[in-house]
Amino acid sequence: MSPKQNREVPPLRYEFVHRIKRDFPDLEVILNGGVTSLDAAAAQAIHVDGVMIGRAAYRDPWMLAVVDSRFFGASDPLASRREAVLGYLPYVARQCEEGVPLHAMTRHILGLFNGQRGAKRWRRHLSENARSTNAGAKVIESALTLVAAEAAIPPRHTGGGVYL
């Protein structure tokens, strides 16, 4: 069975997890698997103590930009994707100085502009340049210029909790 099949077969049985929580209310139950949106996480959070979002957040990390306000009543820490990238650059520079290859860090931000104009250019630029000898934070800075307008858009809730 492939890893993909292993995630889909057998089908996830959320009602079983909900029943465990009802039967053992003092047991901390965290649901993990198949949750692909904040709306789905909110629907599951009613029944359990916590919900993990894995692959969906990895593919589209910006989905997490509104988690603080939506689930915890706090303000969101980032004003825009640009702010997120600029905040990441000092970390990238330090890691590169310590010998960590840039591609090991850019792979985590490839999906940052998913669904936005310029996302493909962003991914391509990072993918093609992050493995270059002596690649550093400048590669990310130059990729940011390819999505400049989209980078400035703040996260926000719309309609049913969808974010942009």
PyMOL commands that set and color helices and strands:
alter all, ss='L'
color gray80, all
select helices_A, chain A and resi 3-8+14-23+38-45+55-59+61-72+81-97+103-106+110-113+119-129+137-145+148-151
alter helices_A, ss='H'
color red, helices_A
select strands_A, chain A and resi 30-32+50-52+157-158+162-163
alter strands_A, ss='S'
color yellow, strands_A
deselect
rebuild
show_as cartoon
